[in-house]
């Protein structure tokens, strides 16, 4: 068999790599189409507003209201971001602007290691550490001093709830926000820093008014990426959030996020009419929301690169 010429090999390699790239990109489309087809039986019968805004979840009676699960997901995710964003951004600033190369080489891999820990390990850590902390420390303290505010009323003294889930999720999104924010801050041109310092600004004033202002779109993209990461987390949240079908009103209330609903119930009670379609409809909603946040963060980063 004669050997192929070099131009032919180049075209063949380019074609194979292009086909693999196209197939990888099409996986997302296939997932969306598959979930939509499997969720269609319930979408064809139940109005979308009823599915999204009904608070009744009674599969045996044909009532599939996603509202408690959607609100539970939002509560836990927002709580995680409130806890995670300030220390993540401050850590990124320190690593990019203040830390010595040696400190950066030691700390950065440790932070990146957090991203590789299995979520079930986070869940076990949450059950053994975070839940008792919320039950014995956070709930009594906040309930005593801020209990007159509905957000901090302790109606669930077990410790399993939104605050516990938010703390665990916050630790899980630290690496995402820190990594992206640090890269964005380091990408700010050094000429801007030097010009600010030459005008008499202190180092912190330069960071606050020049560096962060220039890097703000990228920092926002890091936060959005962290939000999408937290929004779709399953196992760790499932183990500490309480899994109670209700609309929460306090950070100590138990909740039931969409990922936990799918993980807990898929494969069970499949003989119930429309139950399978309802769970896959929940999976479709979750996928579309996470996809939307990833596209938003991607668009922000692209605009940042364009204006550099």
C-alpha positions as CSV (number, residue, x, y, z in Angstrom):
1,X,0.0,0.0,0.0
2,X,1.6,3.3,-1.1
3,X,2.2,5.9,1.6
4,X,-0.1,8.9,1.6
5,X,1.4,12.2,0.7
6,X,1.9,14.8,3.4
7,X,-0.9,17.2,2.1
8,X,-3.3,14.2,2.1
9,X,-2.4,13.3,5.6
10,X,-2.9,16.9,6.7
11,X,-6.3,17.0,5.1
12,X,-7.2,13.6,6.6
13,X,-6.1,14.7,10.1
14,X,-8.0,18.0,9.8
15,X,-11.1,16.2,8.7
16,X,-10.9,13.7,11.6
17,X,-10.3,16.4,14.2
18,X,-13.1,18.5,12.7
19,X,-15.5,15.6,12.8
20,X,-14.7,14.8,16.4
21,X,-15.1,18.5,17.4
22,X,-18.4,18.7,15.6
23,X,-19.6,15.4,17.4
24,X,-18.5,16.8,20.7
25,X,-20.4,20.0,20.2
26,X,-23.5,18.1,19.0
27,X,-23.6,16.2,22.3
28,X,-25.3,19.1,24.0
29,X,-27.9,19.3,21.2
30,X,-28.6,15.6,21.5
31,X,-29.0,15.9,25.3
32,X,-31.5,18.8,24.9
33,X,-33.5,17.0,22.2
34,X,-33.5,13.7,24.1
35,X,-34.7,15.3,27.3
36,X,-37.4,17.3,25.4
37,X,-38.7,14.2,23.7
38,X,-38.9,12.3,27.0
39,X,-40.5,15.3,28.8
40,X,-43.0,15.9,26.0
41,X,-45.8,13.7,27.4
42,X,-46.2,16.0,30.4
43,X,-45.5,19.2,28.5
44,X,-48.3,18.2,26.1
45,X,-50.8,17.7,28.9
46,X,-49.9,20.2,31.6
47,X,-49.6,23.9,30.9
48,X,-46.1,25.2,31.4
49,X,-47.2,27.9,33.9
50,X,-48.8,25.1,36.0
51,X,-45.6,23.1,36.0
52,X,-43.4,26.0,36.9
53,X,-45.6,27.8,39.4
54,X,-47.7,25.2,41.1
55,X,-46.7,24.3,44.6
56,X,-48.4,20.9,44.6
57,X,-46.2,17.8,44.1
58,X,-48.4,14.7,44.3
59,X,-47.3,12.3,41.6
60,X,-49.9,9.7,42.5
61,X,-52.6,12.3,41.9
62,X,-51.1,13.6,38.7
63,X,-50.0,17.0,40.3
64,X,-46.4,17.9,39.3
65,X,-45.6,21.4,40.5
66,X,-41.9,22.3,40.2
67,X,-42.2,25.6,42.0
68,X,-41.0,24.4,45.5
69,X,-38.0,22.7,43.8
70,X,-37.1,25.7,41.7
71,X,-37.3,28.1,44.6
72,X,-35.3,25.7,46.8
73,X,-32.6,25.5,44.1
74,X,-32.5,29.3,43.9
75,X,-32.3,29.7,47.7
76,X,-29.5,27.3,48.1
77,X,-27.5,28.7,45.1
78,X,-27.9,32.3,46.2
79,X,-26.9,31.5,49.7
80,X,-23.8,29.7,48.4
81,X,-22.9,32.7,46.3
82,X,-23.4,35.2,49.1
83,X,-21.0,33.1,51.2
84,X,-18.5,32.3,48.4
85,X,-18.1,35.5,46.4
86,X,-16.4,37.9,48.9
87,X,-13.7,35.5,50.1
88,X,-13.1,34.2,46.5
89,X,-12.6,37.6,45.0
90,X,-10.4,38.7,47.9
91,X,-8.3,35.5,47.5
92,X,-8.0,36.1,43.8
93,X,-6.9,39.7,44.4
94,X,-4.3,38.5,46.9
95,X,-2.9,35.8,44.7
96,X,-2.8,38.1,41.6
97,X,-1.5,41.3,43.3
98,X,0.1,40.6,46.7
99,X,1.3,37.0,47.0
100,X,4.9,36.2,46.3
101,X,5.6,33.6,43.6
102,X,6.4,31.0,46.2
103,X,3.2,31.6,48.1
104,X,1.3,31.5,44.8
105,X,2.9,28.2,43.9
106,X,1.9,26.7,47.2
107,X,-1.6,28.1,47.6
108,X,-2.9,27.8,44.1
109,X,-2.6,24.0,43.7
110,X,-4.3,23.6,47.1
111,X,-7.3,25.7,45.9
112,X,-7.4,23.8,42.6
113,X,-7.4,20.6,44.5
114,X,-10.8,21.5,45.9
115,X,-12.3,21.2,42.4
116,X,-11.2,17.6,42.2
117,X,-12.7,16.4,45.5
118,X,-15.8,14.2,44.8
119,X,-19.1,15.9,45.7
120,X,-20.1,12.9,47.9
121,X,-17.0,13.7,50.1
122,X,-18.3,17.3,50.4
123,X,-21.6,15.9,51.4
124,X,-20.2,13.7,54.1
125,X,-18.1,16.6,55.4
126,X,-21.3,18.7,55.4
127,X,-23.2,16.1,57.4
128,X,-20.4,15.6,59.9
129,X,-19.3,19.2,60.3
130,X,-21.6,21.8,58.7
131,X,-24.9,20.5,59.8
132,X,-23.9,20.3,63.5
133,X,-22.4,23.8,63.2
134,X,-25.7,25.2,61.9
135,X,-27.7,23.3,64.4
136,X,-25.6,24.1,67.5
137,X,-24.0,27.5,66.7
138,X,-25.4,29.4,63.7
139,X,-29.1,28.7,64.3
140,X,-29.2,29.6,68.0
141,X,-27.0,32.7,67.5
142,X,-28.7,34.1,64.5
143,X,-32.1,33.1,65.8
144,X,-31.5,34.9,69.0
145,X,-30.3,38.2,67.6
146,X,-32.0,38.3,64.2
147,X,-35.0,36.0,64.8
148,X,-37.4,38.9,64.4
149,X,-36.5,39.0,60.7
150,X,-38.3,36.2,58.8
151,X,-35.2,35.3,56.9
152,X,-33.5,34.2,60.1
153,X,-36.3,32.5,61.9
154,X,-35.4,29.1,63.1
155,X,-38.4,26.8,62.1
156,X,-36.1,23.8,61.5
157,X,-33.7,23.1,64.4
158,X,-32.2,20.0,62.8
159,X,-29.4,21.9,61.0
160,X,-30.4,20.3,57.6
161,X,-31.4,23.2,55.4
162,X,-30.5,26.0,53.1
163,X,-27.7,27.4,55.2
164,X,-25.9,24.1,55.4
165,X,-26.3,23.5,51.7
166,X,-25.1,27.0,51.0
167,X,-22.0,26.6,53.0
168,X,-21.1,23.3,51.4
169,X,-21.8,24.7,47.9
170,X,-19.7,27.8,48.7
171,X,-16.7,25.7,49.4
172,X,-17.3,23.8,46.1
173,X,-17.4,26.9,44.0
174,X,-14.4,28.6,45.5
175,X,-11.9,27.1,42.9
176,X,-14.1,28.1,40.0
177,X,-14.4,31.8,41.0
178,X,-10.9,32.1,42.3
179,X,-9.3,30.6,39.2
180,X,-11.2,32.7,36.6
181,X,-11.0,35.9,38.7
182,X,-7.3,35.6,39.2
183,X,-6.6,35.1,35.5
184,X,-8.7,38.1,34.7
185,X,-7.0,40.3,37.2
186,X,-3.5,39.2,36.1
187,X,-4.5,40.0,32.5
188,X,-4.9,43.7,33.3
189,X,-2.1,45.6,31.5
190,X,0.7,46.6,33.8
191,X,0.8,50.0,32.2
192,X,-2.4,50.9,34.0
193,X,-1.0,50.0,37.4
194,X,2.2,51.9,36.7
195,X,0.3,55.0,35.5
196,X,-1.9,54.9,38.7
197,X,1.1,54.5,41.0
198,X,2.9,57.3,39.2
199,X,0.0,59.7,39.9
200,X,0.4,59.0,43.6
201,X,-2.2,56.4,44.2
202,X,-1.5,53.7,46.8
203,X,-1.4,50.1,45.9
204,X,-4.8,49.4,47.2
205,X,-6.3,52.4,45.5
206,X,-4.8,51.2,42.3
207,X,-6.3,47.8,42.7
208,X,-9.7,49.2,43.7
209,X,-10.1,52.0,41.2
210,X,-8.1,50.8,38.3
211,X,-7.4,47.0,38.2
212,X,-10.8,45.9,39.5
213,X,-12.7,48.4,37.4
214,X,-10.9,47.2,34.3
215,X,-11.4,43.5,35.2
216,X,-15.0,43.9,36.4
217,X,-16.6,42.1,33.4
218,X,-14.3,39.1,33.8
219,X,-14.9,39.0,37.6
220,X,-18.6,39.0,36.9
221,X,-18.1,36.2,34.5
222,X,-16.3,34.2,37.2
223,X,-19.2,34.8,39.5
224,X,-21.7,33.6,36.9
225,X,-19.7,30.5,36.2
226,X,-19.6,29.8,39.9
227,X,-23.4,30.3,40.0
228,X,-24.0,27.8,37.2
229,X,-21.7,25.3,39.0
230,X,-23.6,25.6,42.2
231,X,-27.0,25.6,40.5
232,X,-26.5,22.1,39.1
233,X,-24.8,20.4,42.0
234,X,-26.5,17.3,43.2
235,X,-25.0,14.9,45.7
236,X,-23.5,17.3,48.3
237,X,-26.7,19.4,48.4
238,X,-28.9,16.3,48.6
239,X,-27.1,15.1,51.7
240,X,-27.4,18.3,53.8
241,X,-30.4,20.4,52.5
242,X,-33.2,18.4,54.2
243,X,-35.1,17.3,51.0
244,X,-38.6,18.6,52.1
245,X,-41.1,19.6,49.5
246,X,-41.9,23.1,50.6
247,X,-41.3,26.8,49.7
248,X,-38.7,27.9,52.1
249,X,-39.0,31.3,53.9
250,X,-35.9,31.2,56.1
251,X,-32.2,30.2,55.6
252,X,-32.7,27.5,58.2
253,X,-35.7,25.9,56.4
254,X,-35.3,22.6,54.7
255,X,-35.5,22.7,50.9
256,X,-35.6,20.3,47.9
257,X,-33.6,21.5,45.0
258,X,-34.2,20.2,41.4
259,X,-31.0,18.1,41.2
260,X,-31.8,16.4,44.5
261,X,-35.4,15.7,43.2
262,X,-34.0,14.0,40.1
263,X,-31.3,12.0,41.9
264,X,-33.6,10.8,44.7
265,X,-36.5,9.7,42.6
266,X,-35.4,8.7,39.1
267,X,-35.8,5.0,38.8
268,X,-38.5,4.8,41.4
269,X,-42.2,4.9,40.9
270,X,-41.8,4.8,37.1
271,X,-45.2,3.0,36.9
272,X,-46.9,6.3,37.9
273,X,-48.2,8.0,34.8
274,X,-46.2,11.0,33.7
275,X,-43.7,10.6,36.6
276,X,-40.8,9.8,34.3
277,X,-41.7,12.7,32.0
278,X,-41.9,15.1,35.0
279,X,-38.5,14.2,36.3
280,X,-37.0,14.5,32.8
281,X,-38.8,17.8,32.4
282,X,-37.0,18.9,35.6
283,X,-33.7,17.8,34.1
284,X,-34.4,19.8,31.0
285,X,-35.2,22.9,33.0
286,X,-32.0,22.4,35.0
287,X,-29.9,21.9,31.8
288,X,-31.3,25.0,30.1
289,X,-30.7,27.2,33.2
290,X,-27.1,26.1,33.6
291,X,-26.6,26.5,29.8
292,X,-27.9,30.0,29.9
293,X,-25.6,31.0,32.7
294,X,-22.6,29.5,31.0
295,X,-23.4,31.3,27.7
296,X,-23.8,34.6,29.7
297,X,-20.4,34.1,31.3
298,X,-18.8,33.2,28.0
299,X,-20.3,36.3,26.3
300,X,-18.9,38.5,29.1
301,X,-15.4,37.0,28.7
302,X,-15.5,37.4,24.9
303,X,-16.4,41.0,25.3
304,X,-13.6,41.5,27.8
305,X,-11.1,40.0,25.4
306,X,-12.4,42.1,22.5
307,X,-11.9,45.4,24.4
308,X,-8.4,44.6,25.7
